[in-house]
Amino acid sequence: MKHTHEYVVNGSRVMSDLQNAYATQSLLIGKTLGRSPWLLIDQARIDAFADITEDPQFIHIDAARATAETPFGGTVAHGFLTLSMASRMVQDTIAPFEGQVMNLNAGFDRLRFLTPVRSGSRIRGVFKLKDVKQTSTTQLRIVTTLTIEIESATKPALVADWVNVAVFPELE
């Protein structure tokens, strides 16, 4: 797919969509890009995640035992369940760039699980732009610090630097 949208001033090409996205994002480094809506992490979601990942550890699926044998007061979500909700959170919070054809998840740096998410809790993602680099004529590498907050908790569930690649088509 070829890309033909370019920004033009007085008949001269100024920027492509990629260049415009880079210029705009460069001004936002260090700033919060948004907060997602709250998402409920209930026992049904935890049980479904335990089934699909084949991780039936009792702290996730056995409320009586988790209450009796752990300091959590009941079941808690898998750390990876909490992390996996980031995809939904970012879709609800940050729109794709003009002309962007896809986003590639390139992974996480410095991921830390800080507080367990108890069943019945609500979580949300806070996205703060850490860095943006143009890595090719069609790609921007974007690093966003993701903090997943737990409603009414003083410490977040997790903090990580999320690396994504915004892909744009080749210019004609």
C-alpha positions, 0 to 999 in steps of 0.5 A: 500500500502506498501512502499519498497524504502529505501536509502541504503549505503554499504548494510545497510538501512539508511533512508526511503523516509519519513526520507529523506524528513524530513532530507532534509526539516529540512535544509530548515527551514527559506528558501524560497522554491519557487515562483509560476507563476503569475495568472490573477484574472479577472472579469470572475474568480471573477464572477464564484467564486461569483456564486459558493460560493453564495456571490454576494456582489457588491464589487465583481460583480458590477464594476460601483457601486464598483467604485462609492461606495468603495475606491477600484476603481472597483471590487475586488476578494473575499478574499477566492478566493485569498486564494483558488488559493494557491492550484494551486500555490503550485502545480506549485511550490513545487514538492511532495517528493519521495515516498509521496502518498498524501498531506493533507491540514490541514488548516491555522494559522494566516491568514490575508487578507492585500490588496484587489486584484483588478479585472485584477490583477495578483497574485503569491504565495511565499512559505517559510518553517517555520517548519517540524515535523515527527508526525508518521511513515507515516506522516510529518507535514509541516508549510509553510508561504504563502505570496500571492503577487499582481504584482506591489503592495507594500503590499501582498494580504494575509499572512498565515501559511499553515499546510499540512501533507505529507503522506508516505506508511508504510514500509514493 
